């Protein structure tokens, strides 16, 4: 949370100087995002597991990992 607050403060400073600021929002993959109960410091909000991987033909020695995230 502290990092988010600091990021937003830097954005406000950029706006005040007339600099462009990125427009951010939830990932397009979010559907029906709801907070069903309060979130407290120390709560675990995210589970993830590897869903596969693939080599990149365009970059030998590199690959992609596909991850399934559930919050």
CHARMM-style PDB file with segment names, atoms N, HN, CA, C and O in Angstrom:
ATOM      1  N   UNK     1       0.827  -1.190   0.000  1.00  0.00      PROA
ATOM      2  CA  UNK     1       0.000   0.000   0.000  1.00  0.00      PROA
ATOM      3  C   UNK     1       0.866   1.246   0.000  1.00  0.00      PROA
ATOM      4  O   UNK     1       0.553   2.224  -0.679  1.00  0.00      PROA
ATOM      5  N   UNK     2       1.958   1.217   0.761  1.00  0.00      PROA
ATOM      6  HN  UNK     2       2.213   0.423   1.313  1.00  0.00      PROA
ATOM      7  CA  UNK     2       2.852   2.379   0.817  1.00  0.00      PROA
ATOM      8  C   UNK     2       3.384   2.715  -0.568  1.00  0.00      PROA
ATOM      9  O   UNK     2       3.465   3.888  -0.935  1.00  0.00      PROA
ATOM     10  N   UNK     3       3.747   1.698  -1.338  1.00  0.00      PROA
ATOM     11  HN  UNK     3       3.682   0.745  -1.040  1.00  0.00      PROA
ATOM     12  CA  UNK     3       4.262   1.939  -2.686  1.00  0.00      PROA
ATOM     13  C   UNK     3       3.201   2.586  -3.577  1.00  0.00      PROA
ATOM     14  O   UNK     3       3.514   3.460  -4.385  1.00  0.00      PROA
ATOM     15  N   UNK     4       1.953   2.157  -3.430  1.00  0.00      PROA
ATOM     16  HN  UNK     4       1.699   1.446  -2.774  1.00  0.00      PROA
ATOM     17  CA  UNK     4       0.865   2.741  -4.213  1.00  0.00      PROA
ATOM     18  C   UNK     4       0.685   4.214  -3.859  1.00  0.00      PROA
ATOM     19  O   UNK     4       0.524   5.046  -4.751  1.00  0.00      PROA
ATOM     20  N   UNK     5       0.709   4.539  -2.596  1.00  0.00      PROA
ATOM     21  HN  UNK     5       0.839   3.863  -1.871  1.00  0.00      PROA
ATOM     22  CA  UNK     5       0.548   5.938  -2.155  1.00  0.00      PROA
ATOM     23  C   UNK     5       1.697   6.795  -2.692  1.00  0.00      PROA
ATOM     24  O   UNK     5       1.477   7.902  -3.184  1.00  0.00      PROA
ATOM     25  N   UNK     6       2.926   6.272  -2.592  1.00  0.00      PROA
ATOM     26  HN  UNK     6       3.105   5.373  -2.192  1.00  0.00      PROA
ATOM     27  CA  UNK     6       4.087   7.004  -3.118  1.00  0.00      PROA
ATOM     28  C   UNK     6       3.976   7.209  -4.618  1.00  0.00      PROA
ATOM     29  O   UNK     6       4.288   8.287  -5.125  1.00  0.00      PROA
ATOM     30  N   UNK     7       3.534   6.183  -5.330  1.00  0.00      PROA
ATOM     31  HN  UNK     7       3.280   5.308  -4.919  1.00  0.00      PROA
ATOM     32  CA  UNK     7       3.370   6.278  -6.789  1.00  0.00      PROA
ATOM     33  C   UNK     7       2.356   7.372  -7.135  1.00  0.00      PROA
ATOM     34  O   UNK     7       2.599   8.199  -8.014  1.00  0.00      PROA
ATOM     35  N   UNK     8       1.241   7.366  -6.449  1.00  0.00      PROA
ATOM     36  HN  UNK     8       1.044   6.694  -5.735  1.00  0.00      PROA
ATOM     37  CA  UNK     8       0.205   8.378  -6.718  1.00  0.00      PROA
ATOM     38  C   UNK     8       0.695   9.785  -6.386  1.00  0.00      PROA
ATOM     39  O   UNK     8       0.348  10.741  -7.080  1.00  0.00      PROA
ATOM     40  N   UNK     9       1.487   9.917  -5.342  1.00  0.00      PROA
ATOM     41  HN  UNK     9       1.769   9.140  -4.778  1.00  0.00      PROA
ATOM     42  CA  UNK     9       2.040  11.234  -4.993  1.00  0.00      PROA
ATOM     43  C   UNK     9       2.964  11.726  -6.106  1.00  0.00      PROA
ATOM     44  O   UNK     9       2.938  12.905  -6.460  1.00  0.00      PROA
ATOM     45  N   UNK    10       3.785  10.821  -6.661  1.00  0.00      PROA
ATOM     46  HN  UNK    10       3.806   9.863  -6.374  1.00  0.00      PROA
ATOM     47  CA  UNK    10       4.659  11.216  -7.781  1.00  0.00      PROA
ATOM     48  C   UNK    10       3.832  11.609  -9.007  1.00  0.00      PROA
ATOM     49  O   UNK    10       4.183  12.546  -9.723  1.00  0.00      PROA
ATOM     50  N   UNK    11       2.726  10.885  -9.247  1.00  0.00      PROA
ATOM     51  HN  UNK    11       2.440  10.123  -8.665  1.00  0.00      PROA
ATOM     52  CA  UNK    11       1.843  11.246 -10.359  1.00  0.00      PROA
ATOM     53  C   UNK    11       1.275  12.651 -10.175  1.00  0.00      PROA
ATOM     54  O   UNK    11       1.217  13.429 -11.127  1.00  0.00      PROA
ATOM     55  N   UNK    12       0.861  12.975  -8.962  1.00  0.00      PROA
ATOM     56  HN  UNK    12       0.908  12.343  -8.188  1.00  0.00      PROA
ATOM     57  CA  UNK    12       0.319  14.310  -8.692  1.00  0.00      PROA
ATOM     58  C   UNK    12       1.374  15.388  -8.924  1.00  0.00      PROA
ATOM     59  O   UNK    12       1.067  16.464  -9.436  1.00  0.00      PROA
ATOM     60  N   UNK    13       2.611  15.096  -8.545  1.00  0.00      PROA
ATOM     61  HN  UNK    13       2.860  14.221  -8.129  1.00  0.00      PROA
ATOM     62  CA  UNK    13       3.698  16.053  -8.799  1.00  0.00      PROA
ATOM     63  C   UNK    13       3.896  16.246 -10.296  1.00  0.00      PROA
ATOM     64  O   UNK    13       4.114  17.368 -10.753  1.00  0.00      PROA
ATOM     65  N   UNK    14       3.824  15.163 -11.064  1.00  0.00      PROA
ATOM     66  HN  UNK    14       3.647  14.251 -10.694  1.00  0.00      PROA
ATOM     67  CA  UNK    14       3.964  15.262 -12.527  1.00  0.00      PROA
ATOM     68  C   UNK    14       2.822  16.088 -13.126  1.00  0.00      PROA
ATOM     69  O   UNK    14       3.045  16.931 -13.995  1.00  0.00      PROA
ATOM     70  N   UNK    15       1.600  15.835 -12.653  1.00  0.00      PROA
ATOM     71  HN  UNK    15       1.420  15.150 -11.947  1.00  0.00      PROA
ATOM     72  CA  UNK    15       0.449  16.612 -13.151  1.00  0.00      PROA
ATOM     73  C   UNK    15       0.642  18.100 -12.865  1.00  0.00      PROA
ATOM     74  O   UNK    15       0.360  18.947 -13.713  1.00  0.00      PROA
ATOM     75  N   UNK    16       1.127  18.407 -11.662  1.00  0.00      PROA
ATOM     76  HN  UNK    16       1.356  17.720 -10.973  1.00  0.00      PROA
ATOM     77  CA  UNK    16       1.335  19.805 -11.269  1.00  0.00      PROA
ATOM     78  C   UNK    16       2.362  20.482 -12.171  1.00  0.00      PROA
ATOM     79  O   UNK    16       2.265  21.684 -12.420  1.00  0.00      PROA
ATOM     80  N   UNK    17       3.342  19.728 -12.662  1.00  0.00      PROA
ATOM     81  HN  UNK    17       3.420  18.752 -12.460  1.00  0.00      PROA
ATOM     82  CA  UNK    17       4.347  20.281 -13.574  1.00  0.00      PROA
ATOM     83  C   UNK    17       3.878  20.268 -15.024  1.00  0.00      PROA
ATOM     84  O   UNK    17       4.581  20.761 -15.907  1.00  0.00      PROA
ATOM     85  N   UNK    18       2.680  19.699 -15.282  1.00  0.00      PROA
ATOM     86  HN  UNK    18       2.109  19.298 -14.566  1.00  0.00      PROA
ATOM     87  CA  UNK    18       2.148  19.645 -16.646  1.00  0.00      PROA
ATOM     88  C   UNK    18       2.691  18.489 -17.462  1.00  0.00      PROA
ATOM     89  O   UNK    18       2.535  18.471 -18.683  1.00  0.00      PROA
ATOM     90  N   UNK    19       3.327  17.521 -16.812  1.00  0.00      PROA
ATOM     91  HN  UNK    19       3.453  17.536 -15.820  1.00  0.00      PROA
ATOM     92  CA  UNK    19       3.867  16.358 -17.514  1.00  0.00      PROA
ATOM     93  C   UNK    19       2.768  15.315 -17.714  1.00  0.00      PROA
ATOM     94  O   UNK    19       1.827  15.249 -16.922  1.00  0.00      PROA
ATOM     95  N   UNK    20       2.878  14.497 -18.770  1.00  0.00      PROA
ATOM     96  HN  UNK    20       3.641  14.550 -19.413  1.00  0.00      PROA
ATOM     97  CA  UNK    20       1.866  13.454 -18.993  1.00  0.00      PROA
ATOM     98  C   UNK    20       1.945  12.374 -17.911  1.00  0.00      PROA
ATOM     99  O   UNK    20       3.021  12.072 -17.395  1.00  0.00      PROA
ATOM    100  N   UNK    21       0.797  11.805 -17.582  1.00  0.00      PROA
ATOM    101  HN  UNK    21      -0.077  12.050 -18.001  1.00  0.00      PROA
ATOM    102  CA  UNK    21       0.709  10.757 -16.571  1.00  0.00      PROA
ATOM    103  C   UNK    21      -0.066   9.585 -17.181  1.00  0.00      PROA
ATOM    104  O   UNK    21      -1.092   9.788 -17.829  1.00  0.00      PROA
ATOM    105  N   UNK    22       0.426   8.365 -16.972  1.00  0.00      PROA
ATOM    106  HN  UNK    22       1.260   8.200 -16.446  1.00  0.00      PROA
ATOM    107  CA  UNK    22      -0.223   7.170 -17.525  1.00  0.00      PROA
ATOM    108  C   UNK    22      -1.606   6.977 -16.919  1.00  0.00      PROA
ATOM    109  O   UNK    22      -1.813   7.230 -15.732  1.00  0.00      PROA
ATOM    110  N   UNK    23      -2.544   6.530 -17.737  1.00  0.00      PROA
ATOM    111  HN  UNK    23      -2.375   6.325 -18.701  1.00  0.00      PROA
ATOM    112  CA  UNK    23      -3.879   6.190 -17.269  1.00  0.00      PROA
ATOM    113  C   UNK    23      -3.897   4.703 -16.943  1.00  0.00      PROA
ATOM    114  O   UNK    23      -3.738   3.870 -17.836  1.00  0.00      PROA
ATOM    115  N   UNK    24      -4.085   4.369 -15.690  1.00  0.00      PROA
ATOM    116  HN  UNK    24      -4.214   5.045 -14.965  1.00  0.00      PROA
ATOM    117  CA  UNK    24      -4.043   2.984 -15.247  1.00  0.00      PROA
ATOM    118  C   UNK    24      -5.412   2.514 -14.803  1.00  0.00      PROA
ATOM    119  O   UNK    24      -6.266   3.319 -14.432  1.00  0.00      PROA
ATOM    120  N   UNK    25      -5.613   1.222 -14.841  1.00  0.00      PROA
ATOM    121  HN  UNK    25      -4.919   0.568 -15.142  1.00  0.00      PROA
ATOM    122  CA  UNK    25      -6.854   0.621 -14.370  1.00  0.00      PROA
ATOM    123  C   UNK    25      -6.651  -0.865 -14.209  1.00  0.00      PROA
ATOM    124  O   UNK    25      -5.539  -1.360 -14.394  1.00  0.00      PROA
ATOM    125  N   UNK    26      -7.695  -1.586 -13.869  1.00  0.00      PROA
ATOM    126  HN  UNK    26      -8.598  -1.184 -13.719  1.00  0.00      PROA
ATOM    127  CA  UNK    26      -7.534  -3.034 -13.721  1.00  0.00      PROA
ATOM    128  C   UNK    26      -7.244  -3.684 -15.057  1.00  0.00      PROA
ATOM    129  O   UNK    26      -7.579  -3.142 -16.111  1.00  0.00      PROA
ATOM    130  N   UNK    27      -6.628  -4.836 -15.007  1.00  0.00      PROA
ATOM    131  HN  UNK    27      -6.356  -5.276 -14.152  1.00  0.00      PROA
ATOM    132  CA  UNK    27      -6.335  -5.591 -16.213  1.00  0.00      PROA
ATOM    133  C   UNK    27      -7.627  -5.871 -16.977  1.00  0.00      PROA
ATOM    134  O   UNK    27      -8.675  -6.057 -16.358  1.00  0.00      PROA
ATOM    135  N   UNK    28      -7.576  -5.906 -18.305  1.00  0.00      PROA
ATOM    136  HN  UNK    28      -6.725  -5.755 -18.808  1.00  0.00      PROA
ATOM    137  CA  UNK    28      -8.780  -6.239 -19.071  1.00  0.00      PROA
ATOM    138  C   UNK    28      -9.330  -7.625 -18.749  1.00  0.00      PROA
ATOM    139  O   UNK    28     -10.486  -7.919 -19.056  1.00  0.00      PROA
ATOM    140  N   UNK    29      -8.518  -8.473 -18.138  1.00  0.00      PROA
ATOM    141  HN  UNK    29      -7.580  -8.234 -17.889  1.00  0.00      PROA
ATOM    142  CA  UNK    29      -8.969  -9.827 -17.817  1.00  0.00      PROA
ATOM    143  C   UNK    29      -9.844  -9.872 -16.567  1.00  0.00      PROA
ATOM    144  O   UNK    29     -10.437 -10.912 -16.278  1.00  0.00      PROA
ATOM    145  N   UNK    30      -9.941  -8.769 -15.817  1.00  0.00      PROA
ATOM    146  HN  UNK    30      -9.459  -7.925 -16.051  1.00  0.00      PROA
ATOM    147  CA  UNK    30     -10.788  -8.761 -14.636  1.00  0.00      PROA
ATOM    148  C   UNK    30     -12.247  -8.817 -15.050  1.00  0.00      PROA
ATOM    149  O   UNK    30     -12.659  -8.155 -16.002  1.00  0.00      PROA
ATOM    150  N   UNK    31     -13.015  -9.600 -14.338  1.00  0.00      PROA
ATOM    151  HN  UNK    31     -12.680 -10.137 -13.564  1.00  0.00      PROA
ATOM    152  CA  UNK    31     -14.460  -9.669 -14.580  1.00  0.00      PROA
ATOM    153  C   UNK    31     -15.158  -9.667 -13.229  1.00  0.00      PROA
ATOM    154  O   UNK    31     -14.817 -10.454 -12.346  1.00  0.00      PROA
ATOM    155  N   UNK    32     -16.115  -8.801 -13.071  1.00  0.00      PROA
ATOM    156  HN  UNK    32     -16.393  -8.161 -13.788  1.00  0.00      PROA
ATOM    157  CA  UNK    32     -16.920  -8.747 -11.847  1.00  0.00      PROA
ATOM    158  C   UNK    32     -16.063  -8.587 -10.590  1.00  0.00      PROA
ATOM    159  O   UNK    32     -16.231  -9.328  -9.621  1.00  0.00      PROA
ATOM    160  N   UNK    33     -15.156  -7.632 -10.609  1.00  0.00      PROA
ATOM    161  HN  UNK    33     -15.020  -7.031 -11.396  1.00  0.00      PROA
ATOM    162  CA  UNK    33     -14.282  -7.394  -9.465  1.00  0.00      PROA
ATOM    163  C   UNK    33     -15.102  -6.821  -8.312  1.00  0.00      PROA
ATOM    164  O   UNK    33     -15.734  -5.774  -8.452  1.00  0.00      PROA
ATOM    165  N   UNK    34     -15.088  -7.509  -7.176  1.00  0.00      PROA
ATOM    166  HN  UNK    34     -14.574  -8.359  -7.061  1.00  0.00      PROA
ATOM    167  CA  UNK    34     -15.818  -7.069  -5.989  1.00  0.00      PROA
ATOM    168  C   UNK    34     -14.964  -7.355  -4.768  1.00  0.00      PROA
ATOM    169  O   UNK    34     -14.271  -8.371  -4.714  1.00  0.00      PROA
ATOM    170  N   UNK    35     -15.009  -6.470  -3.794  1.00  0.00      PROA
ATOM    171  HN  UNK    35     -15.572  -5.645  -3.838  1.00  0.00      PROA
ATOM    172  CA  UNK    35     -14.376  -6.716  -2.499  1.00  0.00      PROA
ATOM    173  C   UNK    35     -15.470  -7.237  -1.593  1.00  0.00      PROA
ATOM    174  O   UNK    35     -16.349  -6.476  -1.187  1.00  0.00      PROA
ATOM    175  N   UNK    36     -15.436  -8.522  -1.269  1.00  0.00      PROA
ATOM    176  HN  UNK    36     -14.722  -9.140  -1.599  1.00  0.00      PROA
ATOM    177  CA  UNK    36     -16.518  -9.149  -0.509  1.00  0.00      PROA
ATOM    178  C   UNK    36     -16.379  -8.979   0.988  1.00  0.00      PROA
ATOM    179  O   UNK    36     -17.360  -9.106   1.721  1.00  0.00      PROA
ATOM    180  N   UNK    37     -15.165  -8.690   1.455  1.00  0.00      PROA
ATOM    181  HN  UNK    37     -14.368  -8.587   0.860  1.00  0.00      PROA
ATOM    182  CA  UNK    37     -14.955  -8.462   2.882  1.00  0.00      PROA
ATOM    183  C   UNK    37     -13.748  -7.553   3.039  1.00  0.00      PROA
ATOM    184  O   UNK    37     -12.980  -7.390   2.091  1.00  0.00      PROA
ATOM    185  N   UNK    38     -13.563  -6.961   4.202  1.00  0.00      PROA
ATOM    186  HN  UNK    38     -14.187  -7.094   4.972  1.00  0.00      PROA
ATOM    187  CA  UNK    38     -12.427  -6.060   4.407  1.00  0.00      PROA
ATOM    188  C   UNK    38     -11.089  -6.776   4.229  1.00  0.00      PROA
ATOM    189  O   UNK    38     -10.982  -7.982   4.450  1.00  0.00      PROA
ATOM    190  N   UNK    39     -10.085  -6.022   3.832  1.00  0.00      PROA
ATOM    191  HN  UNK    39     -10.172  -5.042   3.653  1.00  0.00      PROA
ATOM    192  CA  UNK    39      -8.728  -6.533   3.682  1.00  0.00      PROA
ATOM    193  C   UNK    39      -7.868  -5.857   4.743  1.00  0.00      PROA
ATOM    194  O   UNK    39      -7.914  -4.638   4.907  1.00  0.00      PROA
ATOM    195  N   UNK    40      -7.088  -6.651   5.458  1.00  0.00      PROA
ATOM    196  HN  UNK    40      -7.050  -7.641   5.325  1.00  0.00      PROA
ATOM    197  CA  UNK    40      -6.264  -6.139   6.544  1.00  0.00      PROA
ATOM    198  C   UNK    40      -4.788  -6.400   6.270  1.00  0.00      PROA
ATOM    199  O   UNK    40      -4.439  -7.295   5.500  1.00  0.00      PROA
ATOM    200  N   UNK    41      -3.934  -5.618   6.900  1.00  0.00      PROA
ATOM    201  HN  UNK    41      -4.217  -4.891   7.525  1.00  0.00      PROA
ATOM    202  CA  UNK    41      -2.486  -5.814   6.771  1.00  0.00      PROA
ATOM    203  C   UNK    41      -2.148  -7.252   7.125  1.00  0.00      PROA
ATOM    204  O   UNK    41      -2.613  -7.779   8.136  1.00  0.00      PROA
ATOM    205  N   UNK    42      -1.336  -7.881   6.287  1.00  0.00      PROA
ATOM    206  HN  UNK    42      -0.959  -7.452   5.466  1.00  0.00      PROA
ATOM    207  CA  UNK    42      -0.935  -9.261   6.517  1.00  0.00      PROA
ATOM    208  C   UNK    42      -1.814 -10.286   5.828  1.00  0.00      PROA
ATOM    209  O   UNK    42      -1.446 -11.458   5.749  1.00  0.00      PROA
ATOM    210  N   UNK    43      -2.985  -9.863   5.320  1.00  0.00      PROA
ATOM    211  HN  UNK    43      -3.284  -8.910   5.385  1.00  0.00      PROA
ATOM    212  CA  UNK    43      -3.850 -10.793   4.592  1.00  0.00      PROA
ATOM    213  C   UNK    43      -3.191 -11.223   3.288  1.00  0.00      PROA
ATOM    214  O   UNK    43      -2.501 -10.432   2.645  1.00  0.00      PROA
ATOM    215  N   UNK    44      -3.402 -12.455   2.906  1.00  0.00      PROA
ATOM    216  HN  UNK    44      -3.962 -13.097   3.429  1.00  0.00      PROA
ATOM    217  CA  UNK    44      -2.920 -12.962   1.619  1.00  0.00      PROA
ATOM    218  C   UNK    44      -4.049 -12.809   0.608  1.00  0.00      PROA
ATOM    219  O   UNK    44      -5.144 -13.333   0.814  1.00  0.00      PROA
ATOM    220  N   UNK    45      -3.789 -12.102  -0.472  1.00  0.00      PROA
ATOM    221  HN  UNK    45      -2.899 -11.677  -0.640  1.00  0.00      PROA
ATOM    222  CA  UNK    45      -4.843 -11.803  -1.447  1.00  0.00      PROA
ATOM    223  C   UNK    45      -4.690 -12.557  -2.762  1.00  0.00      PROA
ATOM    224  O   UNK    45      -5.625 -12.601  -3.561  1.00  0.00      PROA
ATOM    225  N   UNK    46      -3.533 -13.144  -2.992  1.00  0.00      PROA
ATOM    226  HN  UNK    46      -2.774 -13.108  -2.342  1.00  0.00      PROA
ATOM    227  CA  UNK    46      -3.269 -13.693  -4.309  1.00  0.00      PROA
ATOM    228  C   UNK    46      -2.676 -15.084  -4.214  1.00  0.00      PROA
ATOM    229  O   UNK    46      -1.745 -15.330  -3.447  1.00  0.00      PROA
ATOM    230  N   UNK    47      -3.230 -15.989  -5.005  1.00  0.00      PROA
ATOM    231  HN  UNK    47      -3.987 -15.789  -5.628  1.00  0.00      PROA
ATOM    232  CA  UNK    47      -2.641 -17.316  -5.191  1.00  0.00      PROA
ATOM    233  C   UNK    47      -2.251 -17.422  -6.647  1.00  0.00      PROA
ATOM    234  O   UNK    47      -2.972 -16.940  -7.520  1.00  0.00      PROA
ATOM    235  N   UNK    48      -1.135 -18.040  -6.918  1.00  0.00      PROA
ATOM    236  HN  UNK    48      -0.549 -18.432  -6.208  1.00  0.00      PROA
ATOM    237  CA  UNK    48      -0.776 -18.251  -8.307  1.00  0.00      PROA
ATOM    238  C   UNK    48      -0.071 -19.591  -8.461  1.00  0.00      PROA
ATOM    239  O   UNK    48       0.568 -20.093  -7.536  1.00  0.00      PROA
ATOM    240  N   UNK    49      -0.205 -20.149  -9.648  1.00  0.00      PROA
ATOM    241  HN  UNK    49      -0.723 -19.741 -10.400  1.00  0.00      PROA
ATOM    242  CA  UNK    49       0.482 -21.394  -9.964  1.00  0.00      PROA
ATOM    243  C   UNK    49       0.856 -21.383 -11.432  1.00  0.00      PROA
ATOM    244  O   UNK    49       0.205 -20.736 -12.253  1.00  0.00      PROA
ATOM    245  N   UNK    50       1.893 -22.096 -11.741  1.00  0.00      PROA
ATOM    246  HN  UNK    50       2.422 -22.621 -11.075  1.00  0.00      PROA
ATOM    247  CA  UNK    50       2.361 -22.178 -13.117  1.00  0.00      PROA
ATOM    248  C   UNK    50       1.344 -22.967 -13.929  1.00  0.00      PROA
ATOM    249  O   UNK    50       0.886 -24.027 -13.503  1.00  0.00      PROA
ATOM    250  N   UNK    51       0.994 -22.449 -15.096  1.00  0.00      PROA
ATOM    251  HN  UNK    51       1.366 -21.587 -15.442  1.00  0.00      PROA
ATOM    252  CA  UNK    51       0.035 -23.121 -15.973  1.00  0.00      PROA
ATOM    253  C   UNK    51       0.719 -23.644 -17.231  1.00  0.00      PROA
ATOM    254  O   UNK    51       0.058 -24.178 -18.121  1.00  0.00      PROA
ATOM    255  N   UNK    52       2.031 -23.493 -17.307  1.00  0.00      PROA
ATOM    256  HN  UNK    52       2.568 -23.059 -16.584  1.00  0.00      PROA
ATOM    257  CA  UNK    52       2.754 -24.001 -18.463  1.00  0.00      PROA
ATOM    258  C   UNK    52       3.889 -23.079 -18.846  1.00  0.00      PROA
ATOM    259  O   UNK    52       4.097 -22.028 -18.239  1.00  0.00      PROA
ATOM    260  N   UNK    53       4.619 -23.496 -19.866  1.00  0.00      PROA
ATOM    261  HN  UNK    53       4.451 -24.349 -20.358  1.00  0.00      PROA
ATOM    262  CA  UNK    53       5.702 -22.664 -20.371  1.00  0.00      PROA
ATOM    263  C   UNK    53       5.917 -22.963 -21.840  1.00  0.00      PROA
ATOM    264  O   UNK    53       5.438 -23.973 -22.357  1.00  0.00      PROA
ATOM    265  N   UNK    54       6.634 -22.086 -22.504  1.00  0.00      PROA
ATOM    266  HN  UNK    54       7.022 -21.266 -22.084  1.00  0.00      PROA
ATOM    267  CA  UNK    54       6.910 -22.251 -23.934  1.00  0.00      PROA
ATOM    268  C   UNK    54       8.229 -21.572 -24.261  1.00  0.00      PROA
ATOM    269  O   UNK    54       8.526 -20.493 -23.749  1.00  0.00      PROA
ATOM    270  N   UNK    55       9.007 -22.202 -25.105  1.00  0.00      PROA
ATOM    271  HN  UNK    55       8.765 -23.079 -25.521  1.00  0.00      PROA
ATOM    272  CA  UNK    55      10.251 -21.598 -25.585  1.00  0.00      PROA
ATOM    273  C   UNK    55       9.915 -20.515 -26.605  1.00  0.00      PROA
ATOM    274  O   UNK    55       8.916 -20.613 -27.317  1.00  0.00      PROA
ATOM    275  N   UNK    56      10.750 -19.489 -26.671  1.00  0.00      PROA
ATOM    276  HN  UNK    56      11.562 -19.410 -26.093  1.00  0.00      PROA
ATOM    277  CA  UNK    56      10.554 -18.427 -27.659  1.00  0.00      PROA
ATOM    278  C   UNK    56      11.481 -18.677 -28.850  1.00  0.00      PROA
ATOM    279  O   UNK    56      12.704 -18.620 -28.715  1.00  0.00      PROA
ATOM    280  N   UNK    57      10.905 -18.949 -29.991  1.00  0.00      PROA
ATOM    281  HN  UNK    57       9.912 -18.996 -30.101  1.00  0.00      PROA
ATOM    282  CA  UNK    57      11.709 -19.180 -31.188  1.00  0.00      PROA
ATOM    283  C   UNK    57      12.490 -17.939 -31.593  1.00  0.00      PROA
ATOM    284  O   UNK    57      13.580 -18.044 -32.154  1.00  0.00      PROA
ATOM    285  N   UNK    58      11.938 -16.767 -31.310  1.00  0.00      PROA
ATOM    286  HN  UNK    58      11.052 -16.682 -30.854  1.00  0.00      PROA
ATOM    287  CA  UNK    58      12.591 -15.517 -31.701  1.00  0.00      PROA
ATOM    288  C   UNK    58      13.780 -15.171 -30.804  1.00  0.00      PROA
ATOM    289  O   UNK    58      14.615 -14.347 -31.177  1.00  0.00      PROA
ATOM    290  N   UNK    59      13.862 -15.794 -29.623  1.00  0.00      PROA
ATOM    291  HN  UNK    59      13.184 -16.463 -29.321  1.00  0.00      PROA
ATOM    292  CA  UNK    59      14.957 -15.520 -28.677  1.00  0.00      PROA
ATOM    293  C   UNK    59      15.461 -16.838 -28.090  1.00  0.00      PROA
ATOM    294  O   UNK    59      14.995 -17.263 -27.033  1.00  0.00      PROA
ATOM    295  N   UNK    60      16.388 -17.471 -28.753  1.00  0.00      PROA
ATOM    296  HN  UNK    60      16.767 -17.125 -29.612  1.00  0.00      PROA
ATOM    297  CA  UNK    60      16.902 -18.740 -28.238  1.00  0.00      PROA
ATOM    298  C   UNK    60      17.412 -18.594 -26.800  1.00  0.00      PROA
ATOM    299  O   UNK    60      18.080 -17.618 -26.457  1.00  0.00      PROA
ATOM    300  N   UNK    61      17.085 -19.580 -25.978  1.00  0.00      PROA
ATOM    301  HN  UNK    61      16.543 -20.373 -26.256  1.00  0.00      PROA
ATOM    302  CA  UNK    61      17.485 -19.541 -24.577  1.00  0.00      PROA
ATOM    303  C   UNK    61      16.483 -18.822 -23.685  1.00  0.00      PROA
ATOM    304  O   UNK    61      16.635 -18.833 -22.463  1.00  0.00      PROA
ATOM    305  N   UNK    62      15.463 -18.196 -24.267  1.00  0.00      PROA
ATOM    306  HN  UNK    62      15.341 -18.187 -25.260  1.00  0.00      PROA
ATOM    307  CA  UNK    62      14.438 -17.486 -23.503  1.00  0.00      PROA
ATOM    308  C   UNK    62      13.130 -18.265 -23.597  1.00  0.00      PROA
ATOM    309  O   UNK    62      12.962 -19.111 -24.475  1.00  0.00      PROA
ATOM    310  N   UNK    63      12.219 -17.974 -22.696  1.00  0.00      PROA
ATOM    311  HN  UNK    63      12.356 -17.286 -21.982  1.00  0.00      PROA
ATOM    312  CA  UNK    63      10.917 -18.613 -22.733  1.00  0.00      PROA
ATOM    313  C   UNK    63       9.877 -17.777 -22.022  1.00  0.00      PROA
ATOM    314  O   UNK    63      10.184 -16.736 -21.440  1.00  0.00      PROA
ATOM    315  N   UNK    64       8.650 -18.244 -22.075  1.00  0.00      PROA
ATOM    316  HN  UNK    64       8.401 -19.089 -22.548  1.00  0.00      PROA
ATOM    317  CA  UNK    64       7.540 -17.595 -21.381  1.00  0.00      PROA
ATOM    318  C   UNK    64       6.968 -18.577 -20.380  1.00  0.00      PROA
ATOM    319  O   UNK    64       6.920 -19.781 -20.633  1.00  0.00      PROA
ATOM    320  N   UNK    65       6.537 -18.062 -19.251  1.00  0.00      PROA
ATOM    321  HN  UNK    65       6.576 -17.084 -19.045  1.00  0.00      PROA
ATOM    322  CA  UNK    65       5.847 -18.869 -18.252  1.00  0.00      PROA
ATOM    323  C   UNK    65       4.418 -18.348 -18.173  1.00  0.00      PROA
ATOM    324  O   UNK    65       4.198 -17.144 -18.041  1.00  0.00      PROA
ATOM    325  N   UNK    66       3.460 -19.243 -18.254  1.00  0.00      PROA
ATOM    326  HN  UNK    66       3.639 -20.221 -18.362  1.00  0.00      PROA
ATOM    327  CA  UNK    66       2.061 -18.880 -18.147  1.00  0.00      PROA
ATOM    328  C   UNK    66       1.635 -19.147 -16.704  1.00  0.00      PROA
ATOM    329  O   UNK    66       1.868 -20.233 -16.173  1.00  0.00      PROA
ATOM    330  N   UNK    67       1.010 -18.152 -16.077  1.00  0.00      PROA
ATOM    331  HN  UNK    67       0.821 -17.270 -16.509  1.00  0.00      PROA
ATOM    332  CA  UNK    67       0.653 -18.242 -14.670  1.00  0.00      PROA
ATOM    333  C   UNK    67      -0.831 -18.012 -14.514  1.00  0.00      PROA
ATOM    334  O   UNK    67      -1.405 -17.144 -15.171  1.00  0.00      PROA
ATOM    335  N   UNK    68      -1.449 -18.785 -13.650  1.00  0.00      PROA
ATOM    336  HN  UNK    68      -0.982 -19.490 -13.116  1.00  0.00      PROA
ATOM    337  CA  UNK    68      -2.863 -18.617 -13.312  1.00  0.00      PROA
ATOM    338  C   UNK    68      -2.912 -17.925 -11.961  1.00  0.00      PROA
ATOM    339  O   UNK    68      -2.427 -18.469 -10.969  1.00  0.00      PROA
ATOM    340  N   UNK    69      -3.492 -16.735 -11.911  1.00  0.00      PROA
ATOM    341  HN  UNK    69      -3.887 -16.293 -12.717  1.00  0.00      PROA
ATOM    342  CA  UNK    69      -3.602 -15.962 -10.672  1.00  0.00      PROA
ATOM    343  C   UNK    69      -5.053 -15.948 -10.204  1.00  0.00      PROA
ATOM    344  O   UNK    69      -5.968 -15.759 -11.006  1.00  0.00      PROA
ATOM    345  N   UNK    70      -5.255 -16.143  -8.934  1.00  0.00      PROA
ATOM    346  HN  UNK    70      -4.512 -16.296  -8.283  1.00  0.00      PROA
ATOM    347  CA  UNK    70      -6.575 -16.043  -8.323  1.00  0.00      PROA
ATOM    348  C   UNK    70      -6.438 -15.163  -7.097  1.00  0.00      PROA
ATOM    349  O   UNK    70      -5.615 -15.430  -6.221  1.00  0.00      PROA
ATOM    350  N   UNK    71      -7.239 -14.122  -7.034  1.00  0.00      PROA
ATOM    351  HN  UNK    71      -7.907 -13.905  -7.746  1.00  0.00      PROA
ATOM    352  CA  UNK    71      -7.180 -13.212  -5.890  1.00  0.00      PROA
ATOM    353  C   UNK    71      -8.376 -13.422  -5.004  1.00  0.00      PROA
ATOM    354  OT1 UNK    71      -8.514 -12.750  -3.982  1.00  0.00      PROA
TER     355      UNK     71
END
